[in-house]
Amino acid sequence: MTEVINLRQQRKAKARTEKEKQAVQNRLVHGQTKSEKKRKETESGRAAKHLDGHKRDKDDE
C-alpha cells in the first residue's frame, strides 16, 4: 500500500523550497556592498575599453 499524504502540506512545502531558491538568487544579486558593485562596474568598464582598443578596423585591409 502507498502512504497517505496531505496535498495541502505538500503544496506548501514545495512553495517554501521555491521561495528559498529565489532568496538564494536574490542574495547573490543584491547581497553586494556599494564598494563591491562599484569595483565590479569599474573592472568591467576597464575590460571593455581594453578589448575595444585591440579591435581591428575594417579599413586596415
C-alpha positions as CSV (number, residue, x, y, z in Angstrom):
1,M,0.0,0.0,0.0
2,T,1.0,3.6,-0.5
3,E,1.5,6.2,2.1
4,V,-1.3,8.7,2.5
5,I,-0.1,12.3,2.0
6,N,-1.8,15.7,2.6
7,L,-1.7,17.6,-0.7
8,R,-2.0,21.0,1.1
9,Q,1.1,20.3,3.1
10,Q,3.0,19.1,0.1
11,R,2.0,22.2,-1.9
12,K,3.1,24.5,1.0
13,A,6.4,22.6,1.3
14,K,7.0,23.0,-2.4
15,A,6.3,26.7,-2.2
16,R,8.7,27.1,0.7
17,T,11.5,25.4,-1.2
18,E,10.8,27.6,-4.3
19,K,10.9,30.7,-2.1
20,E,14.2,29.6,-0.6
21,K,15.7,29.1,-4.1
22,Q,14.6,32.6,-5.1
23,A,16.1,34.0,-1.9
24,V,19.4,32.4,-2.6
25,Q,19.4,34.0,-6.1
26,N,18.4,37.4,-4.7
27,R,21.2,37.2,-2.1
28,L,23.7,36.7,-4.9
29,V,22.4,39.6,-6.9
30,H,21.6,42.1,-4.2
31,G,24.0,41.0,-1.5
32,Q,26.9,43.2,-2.6
33,T,28.1,46.3,-0.8
34,K,28.2,49.6,-2.7
35,S,32.0,49.4,-3.0
36,E,31.9,45.9,-4.4
37,K,29.3,47.0,-7.0
38,K,31.5,50.0,-7.9
39,R,34.6,47.8,-8.2
40,K,32.8,45.3,-10.4
41,E,31.5,48.1,-12.6
42,T,35.0,49.6,-12.9
43,E,36.6,46.3,-13.8
44,S,34.0,45.5,-16.5
45,G,34.4,49.0,-18.0
46,R,38.2,48.6,-18.0
47,A,38.0,45.2,-19.7
48,A,35.6,46.6,-22.3
49,K,38.0,49.5,-23.1
50,H,40.9,47.1,-23.3
51,L,39.0,44.9,-25.8
52,D,37.9,47.9,-27.8
53,G,41.4,49.2,-28.0
54,H,42.6,45.9,-29.6
55,K,39.9,45.6,-32.2
56,R,40.9,45.8,-35.9
57,D,39.4,48.4,-38.1
58,K,37.8,47.2,-41.3
59,D,39.7,50.0,-43.2
60,D,43.1,48.3,-42.4
61,E,42.5,45.6,-45.0
